[in-house]
Amino acid sequence: MPLLSVQNVKPRLLVIGGQFSGTFVCRELRQDFDITLVDAKEFMEFTPGILRAFVRPSHFDSLSFTLEPVMVNMRVKFLAGEVKKLGFEDGQVQAEIKALNGDGEFGGLMNLNFDYCVICSGCNFGPFHKWGESLWFPTIHEVAREESEWPDIDERFLEGRRRHILQEHEKLAALNDRRAAVLVVGAGFIGVEWVTELQHFFPQLQLTIVDVLPRCLGPLPERAAKYCEKYMNRVGIRQVYDIKYDPASQSFWDQVGLPMKAERTFVCIGVKASNYFMPQETLSVRGPGGGGWIHFNQKLQVTLRPRGNEPLGETWAEGRVFAVGDCNYGCIGNPPDWIMPPVPKVSFPSEEQAAHACCNLRAMISKKELKNTYWPWGAGMFATSLGPRDACFVMAANHQKGSGYMVNWWLPAAWQKELIERTKIMECRDCTVGRAVWHFVHHRPFLQ
């Protein structure tokens, strides 16, 4: 039976962000809450698979779908628009939203009130860009679009995103025809995936990958790093490690073997916060990309910024607002005495935290005790593609360097990643098969 408020009316829930964790919350709580999903773009895309879309544009169709019809079928209200400000007053979560019209222009500001809110707005991937702009996630925020490197493309719309992918693919094809030198900065799992995708689909490119660490894949296990290094050596990708990216220095280019510099550089390191709508007192002053991450507690409730060396801040908005996944600070407490150590900003922890938040929201309206979150076991799983025909899969990694085990590789790992991609999209679209495949991943008895 749905959980009802005292007035026999479902509590109003605002979900900000329509990616993995946002669509999960909508599926999970649609029977218990009157849900409104707000996203600054009209579609969802499968971010872990977006690299391949740039080298094979037809792949994008299997990675994306328009949110509104899916939400309508789920009996969830969908609003294409940007949350400009989130506040709390008189026991109500107050959201100032700028709606997006079909012609790409913004409508007027709407001020809507809700009983609860779950923030699933994610993050950006361009740490050196003022607004975090990169190819790996569409440019959708108003402030970022005003200073975008591709101002002629409106990536808030599905066709705009597709158009950008096609343009970048044409640029890559032209580079390939010229046998151009291309540099990939960052040899984490994103950088390794990108450089191997480039090599497979554009084999005439002269590819170099660099990293400040002594090997690829950062803190992941040595065996996985050696497997990826061996693959890149076999296909002719130059690897340079223990070097800091410094494009203004000729010495840097000489050391990486590109004295005439690269014709195109792709930066595949780091993340940047995009929580522009949050009160400043809830955001971190430190962290990846210069801070701006949402502070939270063990219940996943948004808190104020901790004072001094205190591990936790005071709960904000009476604990009615939750922050899950890539938008939050990622850790609780101070090193080395973590309450919860840093969590990787990847898809599994986002959904796991969304599941925790859903349990606690149900507990709140039922006047039950809220449960603590924990470091998600699936946060240590990394599937790294090496082109479409090879991959390696690591599990049981944690925040300790070199942790985890490579348990699958070569074609089986590539097939595994493709299966994950297809079934996750089916689940996000609320298809029965996808929900059945993934149901027990986040619905273990001790979570309920």
Secondary structure, DSSP 8 states (H G I E B T S, - for coil): -----TTSS--EEEEE--SHHHHHHHHHHTTTSEEEEEESSSEEE-GGGHHHHHHSGGGGGGTEEEHHHHHHHTT-EEEEEEEEEEEEETTEEEEEEEEE-TTS-EEEEEEEEESEEEE----BS-TTSTT--BTTB---SHHHHTT-S-TT--TTSHHHHHHHHHHHHHHHHHHHHTT-EEEEE--SHHHHHHHHHHHHH-TTSEEEEE-SSSSTTTTS-HHHHHHHHHHHHHTT-EEE-S----TT-HHHHHHTT-TT--SEEEE----B---TTS-GGGB-SSSGGG---B-B-TT-BBB----TT-S---BSGGGTEEE-GGGB-S-EEETTEEEE----SSHHHHHHHHHHHHHHHHHHHTT---------GGGG-EEEESSTT-EEEEES--SSTT-SEEEEEHHHHHHHHHHHHHHHHHHHTT-HHHHHHHGGGS--GGG-
